[in-house]
Amino acid sequence: MAPNVENLVLEQLKLIREDLGVLKSDLAEVKSDIGDVRSDLLGQQTMLFGLATVIGQIDRRVEHLETKLGA
């Protein structure tokens, strides 16, 4: 290969390497963000289960009161 062609190829490879480095750091940031979202989702799920339990208890109490009142 002619020296000019080799320089052009090397320059393109260097640019590709830089782009891959940027993509790698961006991917690491996205992975971190996904971990944060997963953690938030688990917290929301826990709260939802807790609320469902409380709603179930309230429902049972209302049914008990209805039974006592003869409704």
N, C-alpha and C positions, 0 to 999 in steps of 0.2 A: 504494500500500500504506500501511496505517496505520503510524505510527512503531513501535508495539509489535511488529508483525509483522516489520518490517525489523530491529529489534533482535534478535528471536528468530532470524531467518535468519542474521544476521551472527554471533551467538553460536555457532550450530551450525557455520557455516563455519570459525570460529576453532578450535573443538574438533576438527573434521575435519583442519584444517591441523596441529594439534599431534599428532594421532594419526598422520598421515602422516610427520611428522618422526621420531617414535619408531620407526615401521616402517622408515624409511629407515636409521636408525642400526643397528637390529637386523639388517637385511639386509646391511649392510656387515660386521657382525661374523660373520654366517653365511658370507659369501663368504670372509672371512679363514680361518675354521675349515675350510672346504672346501679351500682352498689347502693348509692344514697336513695335512689327511687325504690329499690327493693326493700330497704330498711323502713322507709316511710310506709310502704304498702303493708308490710307485716304489722306495723303499729296500728294502721287503720283497721286491718283485719281483726286484731286483738280487741280494739275498741268496739267493733261491730258485734263480735261474739259476746262481749260484756253487755252491750245494750240489749241484745236479743235475750240474754238470760234475765235481765231486769224486766223487760217487757213480758216475758213468760211468767215471771213471778207476779207482776201486777195483774195479768190476765187471770191467773188462778185466784188471786184475792177477790177480784171483781166477781168471778163465778161463785166463789164462796159466799160473798155478800148477797148476790142474787138468790142463791139457794136459801139463805136465812130469811130473806125478805119475801120469799115465795114467788119470785118472778119467773 
